[in-house]
Every structure is written in structure tokens, then in C-alpha cells.
Amino acid sequence: MDITWLDIWKFHGAALLAGCVIDWIIGDPIWLPHPVRLMGTMIAGTESRLRKWTEGTGRKGQSRAGVILAVFMCIIWWCVPWAIVHGAEHLWLSGAWAVLLLAEGFLCSLMLAARGLYTESMKVCRSLEEGSTEEARYNVSMIVGRDTAALDEGGIARAAVETVAENASDGVIAPFLFMALLGPAGGTLYKAVNTMDSMVGYKNDRYMYFGRCVARLDDLLNLAPARLTGILMVLGAWVLPGMDGAHAFKVFLPGDAWYFGTLHKKPYIGDDDRQIQPADIRRANRLMFFAEGMMVLGLAVLIMIL
């Protein structure tokens, strides 16, 4: 049987759609080994070794070490998944395509975070609605990288909303887009870069030079997905009940945040006309699911018409 590149792309696309369904159903169970945790372990171990090798080499040495980390992680997390997926294509050729579809779909689901993001952010929402500020502060500390000790109820809600909005791109739309274009290996490559950025991509004394390459690479990979996410969420604000699409064009939620004990001043964009409320966490999740749903619908249509 002759298999074209289009057949392969459509199969990977179908596996990605299956992966979205799997993620919606099971999310990210704590007991389940996850590639991102392995990525984090590899990043920490590689960073430790690189810092020993480049100790005393100054800015240039740190910058080179950061480049080595980025190249090493990208090669590993592209080549290994690619080899596994393509090595298993004999299952497709032998007629066991359903097994391969589910296996690849499961791998794709691990790169998506919609269900996990909803579950964890709604813990914050419910705690705030019940008046349990300390519990809400603890719950939000599980999903943000900033310091949360000084946050009041409004700050906790804002941190949760910002996390849903940011991870709608980093954890949902961006990996979906890379997997739709490049298959599962594209998703693992993206997640490796994104995980590196979350660990070393900081502008502080420790990572100013070591993390510069990773931070810029993450910015590059997110250039299109972040804008696509914004467009889809604004579209969601137009069509979902209780939303204001016109206002969504100009309202975003940055602002000051604490990282590692240091206050980072960021301007607010949009109208600061009211305090963010726990219900806004629900609204942010609705927009996130709408954005992912539009991606799923678009891919499904493409698969059917091509």
C-alpha cells in the first residue's frame, strides 16, 4: 500500500484529536509519569554539569552553556519521540492502526494541559468563593511561578486568571499547533523549550546570561501561537454569553508580580475599572476551552476535506 505524506499527516492529526479527548477526560493524574517531569529533571541535571564546566568563565561561558543546554534538549526531545512514532508505523502498515492511533493520541494528550489547568485553577476559584483565603493562596501557589505570600484575595484571583490566560497559549494552543504541523515530536520539542524557559529563562543574577538563549527561543516559538490564542479568545468573548468582545480587544491582564523575592514592575493594559473576581477564573477557563475547541474544529475540518 502506497502511503503519501498527506496520509501520514492526517493520521497524526487524527491522533492529536484523540489526544484532546483523552486530555479532556483524564487530564494529568499525579500518579502518571509525565514527560515534562522528566524534562525538568534533565534540565536541572544538565544545568548543574554545565555550570561546573563553565565555572569562572564569565558571561560568555554562561551564555555558551545556555546554548548547549538548549541544543541538547531540543535534539533529545525531537529525535526520541520522532524515532518512537516512526518506528511504530509498522503497526499501521500491519493493520493495527487503532492501537497506534490510541498510543499516539495518549502521547499527544500528555503535551496538552487544558483539563489540568481547569481543575487546578477552579480549586482557587472555589476556595475564594468559600472565603478560604489561605487555602486559595496555597492552591494558586501550585500553578504560578511567582511568590504568593503577599497576595490578597484580588491578587490571588488575578494570578489565577493570568495563569489560565498564559497557559491557554503555552499549555494548549501552542503545543496543539506544533503537533498539528509537526506531529508528536513537534509537541515534545515545544514543551522542552517551554519547560526550559520556566526553569532558567529569568532576568536575574543567576540566569541573566545562562538563560538568555532559552528565553529568546521560547519567545520565537510562541510568536505565532500567542497571537493566535489572543485572536481565538477575543473571538470567544464575542460569541460566548456574558462576555464583551469589543472590550476584549483592548483588555489584557499584566501588572506587577513578585519572582524569587524581587518585584517586577509591569504596566497594566486595558481598563482597571473593577477588581478581578473569582468568577473571572471561570470566564477565563471558558475562553480557554473555546480557543481549543476552535483549533479542534479547524483540524477536524481540514482532515475531512483533504
Disulfide bonds with the S-S distance in Angstrom:
none
